[in-house]
């Protein structure tokens, strides 16, 4: 049974808060940390939303959210608790903006608790949505999330007057997290029968069955390659624009907002196309466009050509954003979405810090290649080609996808 647009919008409300979180982490924190004298490696590690402890935390949270049931459901308690704690440490961070060490501790803590919430939130999508609507809901929620990022960045451009990350911005993120996820947590109803199978299976059997999905594990390998390249670009994008293209902080943030705006609009469109066509084909097109944008990033010198590359990257990332998770859910059983959301996050928790470390030590280190920020675009192009090859050659979704009953 199809779900209504109203239910989709209630689910997607939390994406507004997560959009503010991602915009702050990916584009504001790098400039704020650079202003406090953080070296590139520290800047990259702290500005990414995944960190190495997620290798253990995320699959554990995901498996628990598959197998437990409370009076409030199985996903919503994790979402509510994680968001509240993340918001709390954002408020702590607002008092730490002049100390690199204190700010780093706050970033570490609000990222951990946000991630503990966001993976059950992703798994909730598969719980409430039949397969034939998942790509559209994913594209819609991701599009709303990206529009939230754009709105947040434009607010900063208008109000910060070249001061990056003042304390009030932490309060805005905290408020948006709590307010928007409250709509999702109180507005979505979870159904007991969805959890019954995983809940009553012995844990060892549950894990063995979950990890036997070869197609899903291959796709996780493709996502690892993608994230290993893509994660190096995100924290260094605004520093690249200010250092290599010689733009002001405000223009760099505005260009980041443009990327997100294009991604948001195309994610919704790609999601609709994927539901009637093929998530794998849409993802392949998106990754190919990111390869083109990556090579473009190695040669751009002026603002107009930078805008062209930004638009191409936004279109490609829109496809990736809309269909990656729905494609993964078609490769697994319906009651394993929690653990696979966690495994996907675990792969990111290895790929992202490793990517930042390699980029900082290989390309930004004068003692190594010293290619500057442009080196990260070479890294992205190579890894995108590897991810695309894995996807096309080794990931073959079956024609029959497991349907999830929806209210």
N, C-alpha and C positions, 0 to 999 in steps of 0.2 A: 504494500500500500504506500502510495506517495505521501510525503509530508507537505504541509502547507507552507506558503511563503511566510506566514506569520511565525511559524516555528523556526524556519530558517533564519529570520531576522532576530528572533530571541536568542538563538544559538550564537549568531554572529555578533551580538552586542559586545561580548567579551573581547572580540577582536579589536575594538576601538582602544581598549586599555592596553592590550598587548602591542598594538601599533605604537602607542606612546612609549612603551618600554623599549621596543626595538629601535625606534628613531633616536631615543636618548642614548642607548648603548652604542649603536653603530656609528652615529654621526656627531653627537655632542660630546660624549665622553672622550673620544680621541683628541679633540681640540683642547678640552679641559685638562686632560692628563699631560698633553704636550706642554701646556702652559705651566704646569707644576714641575716640569723638567723630567718627566718619565722617559726612559729610553724606548726606542721603537719596539723592542721585544715585549717589555712590560705593557706598553700602550696597546699593542695588538692583543695580548692575552687578556687584559682586563676589559677591553672593549667588545670582545666577542661574547655572545650570550650562552655559549656552551663552554664548559671547562672540564678538565680531566676527571674530576670526581664523579662526573655524570656517567662514566663507564659502569660504575657500581650502582649509583643512586637511581638512575633513570630506568633500567630494566627492573630493578627491585620495586620501585613505585608502580611501574606498569603492570607487573605480574600481580602485585597486591590488588590493584584496582580491577583486575580481571576476576579475582577469586574471592573478594570480600563483598558482603552486603550489609548495609546499615539501613536504618529507617529513612535516611536521606538519599539512598542509592549507593552505587559503587564508585562512580567517578566524581560526583559533586563534592563529597567531603574532602577529597584531595585537592580539588580546585579551590574550594573556599579557604582551606587552611593555608595552602601555599601562597595564594594571592594576599591574604591578610598579613602574613609574615614578611613577604617581599615588600609590601607597602610600608610596613613598620621600619624596615632597614633602609628604605628610601628616605624616610624622615630622619633617621640617624645620619645618613649620608649628607643631608642638607646642612648639617652642622660640621661637616668634615671637608669642606671645599678648599681649605687652605693648607691641608696636610696630605701629602701623597700617601703615607702609610695608612692613616685613618680612613681616607677615601677608598683605598684598595680593599681594606677589610669590609667596608660597607658594600662595595661592589660585589665582592665574593659572596656575601651572605644574601643580598637581594637577588642575585642571579640564581643561586642554589634553590631558593624557595619558589622563584618564578618558574624554573624548569620543573620542579616537583608538581606544579599545577598545570603547566601547558601541555604536557604529554597526555595526562588523563583527559584534558579538554579535547585534544585531537582524537583520542580513542572514542570519546562521546559522539563524535560525528558519525563514526561507523555504527555505533549502537542504535542511533535514532533514524538513520537514513538508508533506504534501499540502494542497492548498487547503482541502479540507473539514474540516481540523483546525486551521487556522491561528488562527482567532479564539479557539478554546478554549485552545490553548497560549499565545497572547498574553494572554488573560484570566488564565490560571493563573499565568504567570510575572509578570505585572504585579501580580496579587493577592498573590503571595508577596513581591514587591518592596515593596509597600505595607505588608504585615504586618511586613516588616523595618524599615520606617520607624517603624511604631507601636511595635514592641519597643524600638528604639533611643531613641525619644523618652520612652517610659515609664521606661526605665532612667535617663535623665537626670533626669526628674522625681523619681525615687526617691532618686538618689544625689548630685545636685549641690547641694542645699540653697541654691537661689536664686543660685548662682554659675554664670553662663552660659559654656559652652565651656571648661572647664578642660583643661589639656594632655593628661590621660589619654584624653579623648574622641577626640583625633586618632589615638592609638594604637589605640583600639578600631575606628575606621573603617578604618584601614590593615590591621589584622588580618583584619577581616571581608572586605574586598575580596580580599586574597590567598587566604584560606582557601576562600571559597565559589567564586570563579572557578576555582580549581585543580580543583574537582570537575567543573565544566563542561568545562574545557580537556582534562582527562585522560579524561573519561568519554564525550565525544561523538566519533564517528568521522566525518570528512568523506570524501566520495567524489570521486574524480578526475573521473568523467564529468560531474559537475555543472558543473565549471569549464571543460570543454574548448572549448565554443563561443566564449565571450568571450575565452579565452586565445589562440585562434588567429585571431581577427578583427583586422584592422588597427585601431590605436587610433582613427584619425580616423573610420573607419566605425562602430566600436563607439560612440563618443560621439554620432555623427549619429543612429544608430538609437535609442540610449537617449533622446535629447532629442526624438524624433519622437512620443513618446506623449502626444498632446494631452490625453487624459482624466487621465493622471497629473499633468501640469503644471497643469491646472485645479484638481485636488484639492490640489496643493501651494499654490496660491493661496488656497484655503479654509483650509488649515492655517496659512498666514501670517497671515490675518486673525484666526483663533482665537488663535494665540500672541501676536499684538500686543496683544490684550485680556487674555488669561489671565496672561501673564508679568508684568504690572504688579501683579497681586494677590499672587503668591507671596511675593516678598521683603518686602512691606509688610504681610502678614497679621498676623504676631505684633505688630509695632509698632501696627497699627490696633487690635488687641484690647486692648493695654495702654494706649494713649493715648485712644481714643475710647470704648471700652466700660469702661475703668478696671478691667481685670483684672490680676492679678499675672502675672509671667513664667511661673510654674508652671502657672497655669490656662490661659494662652494656649497654652502648649506642649501641654497636655492636650487642648484643643479642636482644635489642629492634628492631634493623634493620632486624635481621634474622626473628623475628616474623612477621614483616611487609612484608618481601619478600615472605614468605610462604603464608601469607594471600593474597597478590597480585596475585600470580600465581594461587592459588586455587579459588579465587573469580571469575576470568575470566572463569575457567573451570566449576565451580558451576553454573554460570550464563547461560552457554550454556546448561548444563544438565537441569536446571529448566525450560527453555523455551520449552523443548521437553518432560519433565516429569511432575514435580509439584513443584512450589515454596514452598508450605507448607511442603512437604516431605523433600526437601533439607534443609529448615530452621530447621526442627526437628532434622535431622542428625547433623547439625552444632551445635545446642544447646546441644545435647547429648555429642558431643566431648568436648565442653567447660566444661561440668560437670566433665568429666574425667580429663581434664587438671586442673580444680580447685582443685580437691582432690589431684592430683599430686603435686600442689603447696604447700600443707600443709606438705609434707614429704621430699621434695628435700633438699639435703645438699651440693652437689658437682656440678661442672660445667657440666659434661657429662649428668647426669640425668636432669639437668636444661634445657639442649638443647633439650632433648626428649620431655619434657613438653611444651617447647616453640613451637616445631613443631606441636604437637597435637593441641595446642591452635590456632596456625596460620591456620590450616586446618579448624577447627570449625568456627573461626571468618571469614574465607573466605566465607563460606556459608551464615552466618548472614549478612555480608557486601553486598553480591551480591543480595540477594532476599528479604530482609525485606521491602524496599520501593516498589519494584514492586508488592509484595503480597498485600500491603496496597492499591495500586492503583486499584487492581482488585475488591476491596470491596466497592468502591465509584463510583460516577458518574464522567465522564471525566472532567467536568468543575469545579470540586471541589478539584483538586489536590493542589491548593495553600493553602486553609484553612486547609486541612489535613496535608500538610507538616508543617504548623504552629502548628497544634494541636500535631503532633508527637514531634515537637521541644518543645512545652509547657510541654508535659509529661517528656521529658528529662530534662527540666529546673527545674522541681520539683525533679525528681528522682536523678539527678546527685549531686546537692548540699546536698540533704538529705542523700544520700549514703556516701558522704565524711564526713559529720558531724557525722553520726553513726559510721563509721569506726574509725575516729579520737578519738571520745569520748568513744567508747566502747572497741576497741581493742588496741589503741595506748596510752591510758590514764592509767598511773600507778595506779590511784585510782579506776579504773574499772577492766575489765578482764585482761588487760595488756598482751594480747597474741602477741603483736608485729605485724609486717607486715604480718605474716602468717595468722592472724585472718581474713584478707580481703579475703583470698581464701576460708575459710569456708563460709563467707558471700556470695561470688560468687556462690558456689555450691548450697547452699540452694535456692537462688533466681533463679538460672537457672532451678532448678527442678520445682519451682512454675510456671515460664514462660512456660516451656515445657508442664506442665499439662494444663494450660489455652489454649495454642495453639492447643493441640490435642483434648481436650474435648469440647471447646466452639467456636472455629473459624472454620467455614465451608464455604469456598469460593464456590460460585455457579459455575455450569459448563459453564454458559454464562457470559463472562466478556465483559464489555463495550469496544468496539473498538474505537480507536482514529484515525481519518484520518491523514495521514502523507504525507508530500511532498517527 
